Amino acid sequence: MKRGFSFSVTVVVSAIVFIYFCTVFVFIDRWFGLMTSPGIMNAIAFTGVAFMCVLNYAYAILADPGRVPSSFMPDIEDPEVPIHEIKRKGGDLRFCQKCSCFKPPRAHHCRVCKRCILRMDHHCNWINNCVGHANYKVFFVFVVYAVIACIYSLILLVGSLMNDSQNDKQHSADTFRVAYVISGLLLVPLSVALSVLLGWHIYLILQNKTTIEYHEGVRAMWLAEKGGTVYKHPYDLGAYENLTTVLGPSIFCWICPFSRHIVILPHRCRHLAKKTITVVTTTDNRQG
């Protein structure tokens, strides 16, 4: 699938542009005035957040989510790779019939992108791309900035309306009624939806799970309880380690739209098991 603009991406970009111009040239201008110190400071701060939001969004769209190397071949005798995933039925090593290659751990085939994706989380129509190994961090950081931008803009919208009412400028406010109404209809549901999405991915990161692995883990937990055992997610390294595998080892790079680190290093999994075979309940095709 060709990455880039689609109808969904066009809708998101249009919403970002509309909210930005309403926030700066309507809400900030009418509350503080763009030529005042508070107005300039708020305009610069919101522009910075909006810029980082757009930068991460563009990177999430254009970045390859992670290709399975054509030379990949699982080696169950390699002590450096203690975890291998096998099919639920048959017990064979996972092999993609469509790509004609073995699947590394945590990789899944996306029927939209028509190829296997490393550490696939889901296919996101809003970025017209899969969220996987190479772009999960920038997707997450984009959501963080988007939540900050929406809440910031919503505060400025409410403050601008209250300032108009206190200064008895109702007639002037009527001129911008459409901008206030449309912005409110966009910002309120976006703030709620993106906050929920952010909370969900914070939970996944702290558990070192993908969305796919969460749903597979629900079934695995049920099967473990049924068999009288306790299920533990095999890639859980502890909250801080899980966080650094996604956002990077340096806290100063967490908010930057770059992801140069490796998601899971074999030596970091040694304490989990010695040549463990992890049975996963996975299907061949995935789509978010």
LUMNUBA-8358 format. One line per 10 residues: number of its first residue (from 1); for each residue x, y, z of C-alpha. Coordinates in Angstrom, 2 decimals, always signed. Each point is the difference from the previous one (the first is absolute). Last residue first. Example, Ala and Ser with C-alpha at 12.3 -4.5 7.8 and 13.67 -1.06 7.14 Angstrom:
LUMNUBA-8358
2) +13.67 -1.06 +7.14  -1.37 -3.44 +0.66
END
This chain:
LUMNUBA-8358
288) -6.77 -1.99 +12.67  +0.64 -2.82 -2.48  +1.72 -3.30 +0.54  +0.39 -3.08 -2.12  +1.65 -3.28 +1.02  -1.82 -0.60 +3.27  +1.63 -0.23 +3.40  -0.57 -1.92 +3.18  +3.58 -0.04 +1.17  +1.96 -2.94 +1.35
278) +3.30 +1.13 +1.49  +2.87 -2.47 -0.27  +2.63 +0.93 +2.55  +3.67 -0.48 -0.76  +1.01 +0.95 +3.52  -2.66 +2.31 +1.32  -0.72 +3.54 +1.05  +3.47 +0.85 +1.31  +1.41 -0.29 -3.49  -2.45 +2.50 -1.46
268) +2.25 +3.04 +0.15  +2.73 -1.98 -1.79  -2.27 -0.37 -3.05  -0.52 +3.77 -0.39  -3.60 +1.19 -0.27  -1.09 +3.32 -1.50  +3.35 +0.95 -1.52  +1.00 +3.65 +0.34  +0.07 +2.62 -2.73  -3.56 +1.32 +0.43
258) -0.21 +3.70 -0.77  -2.90 +2.39 +0.37  +1.36 +1.59 +3.21  -2.08 -0.06 +3.20  +1.86 -2.97 +1.51  +3.44 +1.25 -1.00  +0.80 +1.77 +3.29  -1.07 -3.11 +1.94  +2.88 -1.91 -1.56  -0.32 -3.79 -0.42
248) -2.62 +0.15 -2.75  -3.75 +0.56 -0.18  -1.07 -3.59 -0.74  +2.61 -2.19 +1.69  +0.45 +2.73 +2.61  -3.58 -0.31 +1.27  +0.16 -3.78 +0.29  +3.21 +0.32 +1.98  -1.69 +2.46 +2.33  -3.13 -2.14 +0.51
238) +1.65 -3.40 +0.34  +1.36 -2.29 -2.71  -3.34 -1.33 -1.29  +0.68 -1.85 -3.27  -1.28 -3.42 +1.09  -3.39 +1.26 +1.29  -0.62 -2.08 +3.06  -2.81 -2.57 +0.31  -0.49 -1.86 +3.28  -0.86 -3.71 -0.09
228) -3.06 -2.06 +0.92  -0.83 -1.10 -3.53  -3.14 +2.14 -0.16  +1.92 +2.90 +1.45  +2.63 -0.42 -2.73  -2.64 -0.24 -2.73  -1.67 +3.20 +1.22  +3.36 +1.77 +0.22  +0.87 -1.12 -3.54  -3.35 +1.31 -1.25
218) +0.53 +3.41 +1.56  +3.64 -0.09 -1.10  -1.01 -0.26 -3.66  -2.04 +3.18 +0.38  +2.91 +1.78 +1.69  +2.47 -1.43 -2.51  -1.91 +1.58 -2.90  -0.09 +3.39 +1.73  +3.74 -0.29 +0.58  +1.44 -0.84 +3.37
208) +2.99 +1.21 +1.98  -2.17 +0.24 +3.16  +0.96 +3.65 +0.62  -0.33 +0.61 -3.74  -3.47 -1.54 -0.18  -1.28 +2.05 +2.96  +1.41 +3.20 -1.50  -1.64 -1.05 -3.27  -3.45 -0.21 +1.60  +0.40 +3.29 +1.87
198) +0.95 +1.74 -3.24  -2.98 -1.46 -1.84  -2.34 +1.10 +2.81  +1.50 +3.49 -0.10  -0.29 +0.01 -3.81  -3.71 -0.85 +0.15  -0.84 +2.53 +2.73  +1.98 +2.89 -1.49  -1.26 -0.81 -3.50  -3.63 -0.11 +1.19
188) +0.31 +3.47 +1.61  +2.30 +1.59 -2.58  -1.96 -0.59 -3.20  -3.48 +1.12 +1.08  +1.59 +2.85 +1.94  +1.99 +1.13 -3.03  -3.12 -0.13 -2.19  -2.01 +2.05 +2.51  +2.70 +2.57 +0.75  +0.88 +0.54 -3.68
178) -3.69 +0.32 -0.93  -0.62 +2.52 +2.80  +2.89 +2.24 -1.08  -2.15 +2.94 -1.09  -2.33 -0.63 +2.92  +2.90 +0.78 +2.33  +0.01 +3.63 -1.14  -3.67 +0.38 +0.92  +0.59 -1.74 +3.31  +2.79 +2.30 +1.02
168) -1.16 +0.55 +3.57  +3.53 -0.04 +1.42  -0.86 -2.87 +2.33  -1.75 -1.90 -2.80  +2.90 +0.41 -2.40  +2.54 -1.05 +2.64  -2.05 -3.10 +0.78  -0.06 -0.96 -3.68  +3.75 +0.53 -0.37  +0.73 -2.00 +3.15
158) -2.15 -2.89 -1.24  +1.79 -0.03 -3.38  +3.43 +0.37 +1.61  -0.68 -2.95 +2.28  -1.20 -2.06 -2.99  +3.14 +0.91 -1.96  +2.24 -1.19 +2.85  -2.05 -3.20 +0.39  +0.22 -0.73 -3.71  +3.71 +0.87 -0.27
148) +0.99 -2.10 +3.04  -1.99 -2.98 -1.29  +1.54 +0.35 -3.49  +3.49 +0.28 +1.51  -0.42 -3.29 +1.86  -1.66 -1.68 -3.02  +2.94 +1.03 -2.18  +2.40 -1.39 +2.62  -1.76 -3.38 -0.24  +0.10 -0.03 -3.80
138) +3.64 +1.13 +0.11  +0.85 -2.91 +2.32  -1.95 -2.58 -2.01  +1.73 +1.00 -3.25  +2.80 -2.52 -0.50  -1.38 -3.08 +1.79  -3.63 +0.32 -1.05  -2.97 +2.25 -0.60  -1.24 -0.77 -3.50  -0.67 +2.81 -2.43
128) -2.70 +2.29 -1.35  +0.58 +2.24 +3.03  -3.67 +0.19 +0.94  -0.60 -3.48 -1.47  +2.14 -1.54 +2.73  +1.10 -3.61 -0.42  +0.74 -1.48 +3.40  +2.83 -0.75 +2.45  +2.38 -1.88 -2.28  +3.30 -0.91 +1.60
118) +1.57 -0.41 -3.45  -2.55 +0.24 -2.81  -0.68 -2.79 -2.52  -1.26 +1.06 -3.42  -3.16 +0.92 -1.83  -0.26 +3.52 +1.48  -3.75 -0.54 +0.36  +0.17 -3.75 +0.76  +2.54 +0.63 +2.74  +2.12 -3.06 +0.80
108) +1.25 -0.20 +3.56  +3.36 +0.28 +1.75  +0.31 -0.37 +3.79  +2.68 -2.71 -0.28  +1.47 -0.23 -3.51  -2.29 -1.37 -2.71  +1.42 -2.50 -2.45  -0.25 +0.84 -3.68  -2.24 -0.62 -2.98  -1.59 +3.46 +0.25
98) -3.53 -1.37 -0.46  +0.59 -3.35 +1.72  +1.49 +1.66 +3.06  +1.81 -2.54 +2.19  -0.21 -0.28 +3.78  +2.09 -2.85 +1.37  -2.09 -3.15 +0.16  -2.07 -1.00 +3.05  -2.84 -1.48 -2.05  -2.70 +2.45 +0.98
88) +0.99 +2.88 +2.26  +2.89 +0.80 -2.29  +3.41 +0.54 +1.53  +1.84 +2.96 +1.44  +3.64 -0.32 +0.92  +1.62 +1.50 +3.08  +3.55 -0.69 +1.18  +1.76 +1.73 -2.92  +3.67 +0.32 +1.02  +0.18 -3.74 +0.73
78) -0.47 -0.72 -3.75  -1.22 -3.60 -0.38  -3.55 +1.03 -0.97  +1.37 +1.88 -2.99  -2.69 +1.99 -1.76  +0.92 +1.11 -3.53  -0.07 +3.65 -1.01  +1.81 +0.68 -3.28  -2.87 +2.01 -1.51  +0.07 +2.25 +3.05
68) -3.54 +0.57 +1.34  -0.81 +3.61 -0.71  -0.74 +2.58 +2.66  -2.58 +2.78 +0.20  +1.53 +1.76 -3.03  -0.12 +3.66 +0.90  -2.14 +2.35 -2.12  -3.21 +0.13 +2.03  +1.55 -0.16 +3.48  +2.59 +2.59 -1.08
58) -2.70 +2.38 -1.20  -1.92 -0.38 +3.26  +3.16 +0.55 +2.04  +0.73 +3.25 -1.85  -3.65 +1.13 +0.14  -0.19 -0.43 +3.78  +3.42 +1.57 +0.50  -1.15 +3.05 -2.00  -3.31 +0.21 +1.87  +1.79 -0.03 +3.37
48) +2.39 +2.72 -1.16  -2.82 +2.06 -1.50  -1.90 -0.25 +3.29  +2.99 +1.30 +1.96  +0.75 +2.80 -2.49  -3.64 +1.15 -0.10  -0.26 -0.18 +3.79  +3.13 +2.10 +0.45  -1.06 +2.53 -2.66  -3.45 +0.41 +1.53
38) +1.35 +0.30 +3.56  +2.47 +2.70 -1.20  -2.60 +1.94 -1.97  -0.08 +0.30 -3.81  -2.14 -3.09 -0.50  -2.77 +1.31 +2.26  -0.63 -1.75 +3.31  -3.44 -1.62 -0.26  -1.08 +1.00 -3.52  +3.40 -0.64 -1.58
28) +0.58 -3.24 +1.90  -3.39 -1.47 -0.93  -0.34 +1.38 -3.54  +3.34 +0.24 -1.83  +1.99 -2.55 +1.99  -2.63 -2.57 +0.95  -2.13 +0.36 -3.13  +3.09 -0.28 -2.22  +1.26 -3.11 +1.78  -3.41 -1.69 +0.21
18) -0.58 +0.40 -3.74  +3.49 -1.19 -0.98  -0.20 -3.06 +2.27  -3.52 -0.89 -1.21  +1.08 +0.27 -3.65  +3.04 -2.22 +0.68  -2.19 -2.62 +1.69  -2.58 +0.01 -2.82  +2.74 -0.24 -2.64  +1.53 -2.96 +1.86
8) -3.37 -1.78 -0.06  -0.50 +0.70 -3.73  +3.48 -1.29 -0.79  +3.38 +1.68 -0.13  +3.18 -1.99 +0.42  +0.95 -3.66 +0.16  -0.54 -2.23 -3.01  -1.29 -3.44 +0.91
END
